[in-house]
Amino acid sequence: MIDRLMEQNLREFRSEIAGSIPIPDKIDYERVKFLFQQSLLESEKNSPQYKYQFLCDESEKLIYRCNRMTGEIECYSNRNDK
């Protein structure tokens, strides 16, 4: 008896919850991708152009240099741990 009552209450609760959640709009992923690309291009225009980006590997105590024009990555230095 209690099990049936519990099941009935759960069904009612489920329908109430399902009715309160809005149905999501369809998303145009191509448009979202385009907007992100535009945003990135705009921010690139306004930021200074650096030739290198430096990456640090904490575990190996190394610093790598990435040439942003060619994509080449090289070991830049072996830093001292003080």
Backbone torsions as a table, in degrees:
resi	resn	phi	psi	omega
1	MET	NA	-47.4	-179.7
2	ILE	-66.7	-36.2	179.4
3	ASP	-62.8	-43.3	179.0
4	ARG	-64.1	-42.7	179.3
5	LEU	-62.7	-41.5	178.7
6	MET	-63.8	-45.0	178.8
7	GLU	-61.6	-42.8	179.5
8	GLN	-62.9	-45.1	178.9
9	ASN	-63.4	-38.6	177.9
10	LEU	-65.4	-40.4	177.3
11	ARG	-61.5	-45.0	178.7
12	GLU	-63.3	-43.3	179.6
13	PHE	-63.3	-41.6	179.4
14	ARG	-61.1	-43.6	-179.4
15	SER	-67.9	-35.7	176.8
16	GLU	-64.8	-45.5	-179.7
17	ILE	-64.6	-46.0	-179.1
18	ALA	-60.8	-36.5	179.2
19	GLY	-72.4	-23.8	-178.1
20	SER	-86.4	-14.4	179.8
21	ILE	-88.5	122.1	-179.1
22	PRO	-69.7	148.2	176.7
23	ILE	-76.6	126.4	-177.2
24	PRO	-68.8	148.2	174.8
25	ASP	-71.9	154.6	175.2
26	LYS	-72.4	138.8	-176.2
27	ILE	-104.8	131.6	175.0
28	ASP	-88.7	93.3	-174.8
29	TYR	-64.3	-32.2	177.7
30	GLU	-64.4	-39.4	177.9
31	ARG	-66.3	-42.1	178.0
32	VAL	-61.7	-44.9	178.6
33	LYS	-60.3	-44.3	178.7
34	PHE	-60.5	-44.3	-179.7
35	LEU	-64.1	-40.1	176.9
36	PHE	-64.2	-42.7	179.2
37	GLN	-62.3	-43.5	178.0
38	GLN	-60.8	-43.3	179.6
39	SER	-61.3	-44.0	179.3
40	LEU	-65.6	-40.7	178.8
41	LEU	-64.6	-40.5	178.4
42	GLU	-63.7	-43.4	-179.1
43	SER	-68.9	-31.4	176.7
44	GLU	-66.6	-38.1	179.6
45	LYS	-62.4	-37.8	-175.0
46	ASN	-86.1	-11.0	-178.9
47	SER	-99.8	149.6	179.1
48	PRO	-64.7	147.6	-179.0
49	GLN	-87.6	111.5	177.4
50	TYR	-99.5	139.8	-179.8
51	LYS	-77.7	-35.1	-175.7
52	TYR	-120.0	148.7	169.8
53	GLN	-122.1	134.9	-176.8
54	PHE	-103.4	137.0	-179.2
55	LEU	-122.8	137.8	-178.0
56	CYS	-114.1	131.2	174.2
57	ASP	-105.4	99.7	-175.4
58	GLU	-60.1	-40.2	-174.8
59	SER	-70.2	-32.6	-178.8
60	GLU	-97.5	-5.5	-178.6
61	LYS	58.2	40.9	-180.0
62	LEU	-120.2	152.8	172.7
63	ILE	-119.2	127.7	178.8
64	TYR	-106.5	150.1	177.8
65	ARG	-117.7	126.8	178.9
66	CYS	-108.8	121.9	175.8
67	ASN	-77.5	113.7	-175.1
68	ARG	-70.9	-18.5	179.7
69	MET	-81.0	-41.4	-175.5
70	THR	-104.2	-19.0	-177.2
71	GLY	84.3	0.8	-179.4
72	GLU	-70.6	135.5	178.1
73	ILE	-116.2	131.4	179.1
74	GLU	-137.1	155.8	176.4
75	CYS	-72.4	121.0	-175.4
76	TYR	-90.7	-43.8	179.3
77	SER	-161.3	163.9	174.5
78	ASN	-113.3	99.9	-173.1
79	ARG	-74.8	153.1	178.1
80	ASN	-87.2	140.2	177.4
81	ASP	-93.4	114.0	-175.8
82	LYS	-101.0	NA	NA
